[in-house]
């Protein structure tokens, strides 16, 4: 989670900008690429020029989409605790006999703890064993046992017949259910999957960026001469670099929420990350999403 904390040393345009009679760099006539989704450009003045200056569909960020649909939520605490219903795609890991396809020692990918699985006979799964990703069919599921199941690959007789896998033995497997398949006239899928609720906790991160322009650089700004329907004629100015800096900051914001990792801490000092001992203790990291996503298929 990231705290959107950005400070730009530059003019900030309001929701309505007013052209200046002469070429003057004022706050009131500054066109902001980023403000209100580029509304000053695309709605109030010269949308065709906006398309020339910024060749894009939207401003390439998830944050702007969330802002437009009103899905942002303020937060003022240093820790967030929430509950979620279990994922739609059942996902587990365990050990599989590469000859028989029997999976044992099943744990939940979310919890990392041993638990009774909910995979039923007839389910189809995406699995990975020794770095080999394959599609499989569950020939024996929860209706047989809650602590074991059997996965048979579509592309080979047994898992050990897949290129890149060992000839025998128990190997680590990760898999998730993506659908099911049944023959004509067969019984319907047995049992049902009950929703489960899990509690999670995370902390926000503060990320920053900076943009400034010196007096000598003001010669590099762009000017737009406008004539509005209400008679407001004159000049507006803009800095494309300032808008790009804001968009880059939003990109960092989103990637931080995907890639962030918590600083390693332990009861033994030797196992702590050096970041944990930095003066001020401000670097703590945050929970990541990308690596959790990876565990489903790799």
C-alpha positions in Angstrom: 0.0 0.0 0.0 1.3 3.4 -0.9 0.6 6.9 0.5 0.2 9.3 -2.4 2.6 12.0 -1.1 4.0 14.2 -3.8 5.3 17.8 -3.8 5.8 19.7 -7.0 7.5 23.0 -7.0 5.5 24.6 -9.8 2.3 26.3 -10.6 -0.9 24.4 -10.0 -3.8 25.3 -12.2 -7.3 25.5 -10.8 -10.3 23.8 -12.4 -10.8 26.8 -14.7 -8.0 28.7 -16.3 -8.1 32.2 -17.7 -6.1 33.3 -20.7 -3.7 36.2 -20.2 -3.9 39.1 -22.6 -0.1 38.9 -23.0 2.4 36.1 -22.8 2.8 36.0 -19.0 3.5 32.9 -16.9 0.8 33.2 -14.3 -0.8 30.5 -12.2 -4.2 31.5 -13.5 -3.3 30.7 -17.2 -1.3 27.5 -16.7 -2.6 24.5 -18.5 -2.1 21.3 -16.4 -1.7 18.1 -18.3 -2.5 16.1 -15.2 -5.3 18.1 -13.5 -8.7 16.5 -13.6 -7.7 14.0 -16.2 -6.4 16.7 -18.6 -9.8 18.5 -18.5 -8.3 21.9 -19.1 -7.0 20.5 -22.4 -9.6 18.0 -23.6 -12.7 19.8 -22.4 -12.1 23.5 -22.1 -9.5 24.3 -24.7 -8.2 22.8 -28.0 -8.7 19.0 -27.5 -7.1 18.5 -30.9 -3.9 20.1 -29.7 -4.0 17.9 -26.6 -4.1 14.8 -28.8 -1.0 16.1 -30.6 1.0 16.9 -27.4 0.0 13.7 -25.6 -0.4 10.7 -27.9 -2.1 8.2 -25.5 -5.4 6.6 -24.5 -6.1 7.9 -21.0 -3.0 8.8 -19.0 -1.7 5.2 -18.7 -2.3 4.7 -15.0 -4.7 2.7 -12.9 -4.8 5.5 -10.3 -6.5 7.8 -12.7 -9.1 5.2 -13.6 -9.8 4.7 -9.8 -10.1 8.5 -9.4 -12.5 8.7 -12.3 -14.8 6.0 -11.0 -14.6 7.3 -7.4 -12.9 4.1 -6.0 -10.3 5.9 -3.9 -10.4 5.7 -0.2 -8.6 7.9 2.3 -6.5 6.4 5.1 -4.9 8.0 8.1 -3.4 5.1 10.2 -0.1 3.3 10.0 -1.7 -0.1 9.8 -4.7 -1.5 7.9 -6.5 -4.7 8.9 -9.2 -6.1 6.7 -11.0 -9.4 5.9 -11.6 -10.9 2.5 -13.6 -13.8 1.2 -11.5 -16.7 -0.1 -10.3 -16.4 -3.8 -12.6 -17.6 -6.5 -9.8 -19.7 -8.0 -8.9 -22.4 -5.5 -5.1 -22.4 -5.2 -2.9 -24.8 -3.3 0.6 -26.2 -3.1 2.0 -29.5 -1.8 4.0 -32.6 -2.9 3.1 -34.8 -5.8 4.3 -38.2 -6.8 5.3 -37.7 -10.4 4.3 -41.3 -11.3 0.9 -41.6 -9.7 -0.1 -37.9 -9.6 -1.2 -38.2 -6.0 -0.8 -34.8 -4.2 -0.1 -34.8 -0.4 1.0 -32.3 2.2 -1.5 -29.8 0.8 -1.3 -26.2 2.1 -3.2 -23.1 1.1 -1.2 -20.6 -1.0 -2.7 -17.7 0.9 -2.3 -19.1 4.4 0.9 -21.2 3.9 -0.7 -23.6 6.5 -1.9 -27.2 6.1 -5.6 -27.2 5.4 -8.3 -29.4 4.0 -8.6 -28.7 0.3 -11.9 -28.1 -1.6 -10.9 -29.4 -5.1 -13.5 -31.8 -6.5 -13.3 -34.6 -9.0 -13.7 -33.4 -12.5 -11.9 -30.1 -11.9 -9.2 -28.9 -14.3 -6.1 -27.2 -13.0 -3.0 -25.3 -14.1 -0.1 -26.8 -12.2 3.7 -26.3 -12.1 6.2 -29.0 -11.1 10.0 -28.4 -11.3 9.4 -25.3 -13.4 7.2 -27.2 -15.9 3.7 -25.7 -16.3 1.0 -28.0 -17.5 -2.8 -28.5 -17.5 -4.2 -31.3 -15.5 -7.4 -33.2 -14.6 -8.4 -34.1 -11.1 -9.4 -37.7 -11.1 -9.9 -38.0 -7.4 -10.7 -35.0 -5.2 -12.3 -33.9 -1.9 -15.1 -36.5 -2.2 -12.3 -39.2 -1.7 -10.1 -37.4 0.9 -9.7 -33.8 2.1 -5.9 -34.1 2.5 -5.0 -35.7 -0.8 -6.1 -35.5 -4.5 -4.9 -36.9 -7.8 -3.9 -34.8 -10.8 -3.3 -36.4 -14.2 -1.7 -34.3 -17.0 -3.6 -33.7 -20.3 -0.4 -33.8 -22.4 1.2 -37.0 -21.2 0.5 -40.3 -19.5 2.0 -39.2 -16.2 3.6 -36.1 -14.8 7.1 -37.7 -15.1 6.5 -38.1 -18.9 6.5 -34.3 -19.3 9.8 -32.9 -20.6 11.9 -31.4 -17.8 10.4 -33.4 -14.9 12.1 -36.2 -12.9 11.6 -39.8 -13.6 10.3 -40.6 -10.1 9.9 -39.2 -6.5 7.8 -36.6 -4.8 8.2 -33.1 -6.1 6.8 -29.7 -5.0 3.6 -28.7 -6.9 1.6 -25.5 -7.1 -1.8 -25.4 -8.8 -5.1 -23.6 -9.1 -8.5 -24.6 -10.5 -9.6 -23.0 -13.7 -12.6 -25.1 -14.7 -14.0 -28.6 -15.0 -14.7 -31.3 -17.6 -17.2 -34.2 -17.6 -18.2 -36.9 -20.0 -21.7 -37.4 -21.3 -24.1 -39.1 -18.9 -21.8 -38.7 -15.9 -22.9 -37.6 -12.4 -22.8 -34.0 -11.5 -20.0 -32.5 -9.5 -20.1 -33.7 -5.9 -19.9 -31.6 -2.8 -19.9 -27.8 -2.8 -17.3 -25.1 -2.0 -18.2 -23.0 1.0 -16.8 -19.4 1.2 -14.0 -18.8 3.7 -13.0 -15.5 5.2 -9.4 -14.5 6.0 -7.9 -11.6 7.8 -5.0 -9.5 6.4 -2.9 -6.7 7.7 -0.6 -4.3 5.8 1.1 -0.9 6.3 1.2 2.1 4.0 4.4 3.4 2.3 5.3 7.0 1.7 6.7 7.6 -1.8 7.9 11.0 -3.1 9.0 12.7 -6.3 10.1 16.2 -7.1 10.0 18.6 -10.0 11.3 22.1 -10.2 12.1 24.6 -12.8 14.5 27.5 -12.6 13.9 31.0 -14.0 16.2 30.4 -17.0 14.2 27.3 -18.0 11.0 29.2 -18.5 12.0 29.8 -22.1 11.3 26.1 -22.7 7.6 26.3 -22.0 4.8 26.0 -24.5 2.3 28.7 -25.4 -1.3 28.3 -26.6 -3.3 31.2 -28.0 -7.1 30.7 -27.5 -10.3 32.4 -28.2 -13.2 31.2 -26.2 -17.0 31.4 -26.9 -17.4 33.8 -24.0 -14.9 36.2 -25.4 -12.0 35.2 -23.3 -9.0 35.5 -25.6 -5.3 35.4 -24.8 -2.5 33.1 -24.0 -2.1 29.9 -21.9 1.1 28.2 -21.1 2.2 24.7 -20.1 5.2 22.5 -19.2 5.0 19.0 -20.6 7.9 17.8 -18.3 5.8 18.7 -15.3 2.9 16.6 -16.5 5.2 13.7 -17.4 6.7 13.8 -13.9 3.3 13.5 -12.3 2.4 10.5 -14.6 5.8 8.9 -13.8 5.0 9.3 -10.1 1.7 7.6 -10.5 3.4 4.8 -12.3 5.9 4.4 -9.4 2.9 4.4 -7.0 1.2 1.6 -8.8 4.4 -0.5 -9.3 5.2 0.0 -5.6 1.9 -1.6 -4.6 2.6 -4.5 -6.9 6.3 -5.1 -6.3 6.8 -3.9 -2.7 8.3 -6.3 -0.1 8.5 -6.1 3.7 11.9 -5.7 5.3 13.1 -9.0 6.8 12.9 -9.1 10.6 13.6 -11.9 13.0 14.1 -12.7 16.7 17.8 -13.0 15.9 19.7 -9.9 14.9 21.7 -11.7 12.2 18.6 -12.5 10.3 17.4 -9.0 10.0 17.8 -7.0 6.9 20.3 -4.1 7.2 17.4 -1.8 6.2 15.8 -2.7 9.6 18.6 -0.9 11.4 18.6 2.3 9.4 18.5 5.5 11.5 14.9 6.5 12.1 13.5 3.1 11.2 11.5 4.6 8.4 12.2 1.9 5.8 9.9 -1.1 6.5 8.6 -2.1 3.1 5.1 -3.4 2.6 3.3 -6.5 1.5 3.7 -7.3 -2.2 1.2 -8.6 -4.7 3.3 -9.7 -7.6 5.1 -12.5 -5.8 1.8 -13.8 -4.4 0.5 -13.9 -7.9 3.6 -15.8 -9.0 3.0 -18.5 -6.4 -0.2 -19.6 -8.2 1.6 -20.8 -11.3 5.3 -20.9 -10.6 
